[in-house]
């Protein structure tokens, strides 16, 4: 019989060989895999049931909520909120954190997530994803729960994403390498399919919305032109998790620079850039805001945006050389 390793077993083992913290983190991830399996089932049946389209309300970002955004958010809130070790949940869909009245000894973790990134692509059957990041609550003497939520990305204890595509793949790290699990629909479980993944040092692709090129700050256009004129191919899906997952597997560089419309960048620091930057660095890549390392940014607000450039060592070192004056 084929031996299978679930996310819960793997994270517990990775984390100091089934230490209490490892088992607790594994239990947390069990809540995450449950919710993402529920989301996957909804996405798979989207064309057959009435879950396409707008929910008819705006989220805190002022964006039209898709029905599946609301469903995904509720699935994650319910599955993770039921885990006794969760002190707070932060979602792109909610203005404020959802907190639980749990003692600092029990409520040890904060999970921030983008429940369904790229959801506007669902109606045209393009890959979408769930992105998550886990922080440990600070000891009372070091900070409040609010301050525990606004820790820099270097303090993440776990992070990852689920990409809902031809297959559904969960990728995570706890700082002990990057590992991938594929949802096996015949048994309804994510099973280990790749360990210690490494991003190629150099890749064949650059990935950016070139329609914004005319409004990028100085240096970006020259850098992208240098890629275009030295044999790179352009790949841009417009769904962050899909563009990132390809960059992790094939190498190259993804960029969302500052634009005239979004001078501080479009993507969110806490639940998009930080988790993907943690994964990228653990896989041997780099992640930059255009003026420094993403993971070292001290967050000011839970929905704060940042310019986000991430990819292979070769392309990112060339980027830093071109942009960091
Ligand atoms: P643009 C999707 O709406 C999203 O939030 C990310 O998934 C994606 O990378 C980005 O926006 C695409 O933005 O401005 O190129 O359409």
Boltz pocket constraint, residues with backbone or C-beta under 6 A from the ligand:
constraints:
  - pocket:
      binder: B
      contacts: [[A, 117], [A, 118], [A, 119], [A, 120], [A, 209], [A, 238], [A, 239], [A, 240], [A, 241], [A, 243], [A, 266]]
      max_distance: 6.0
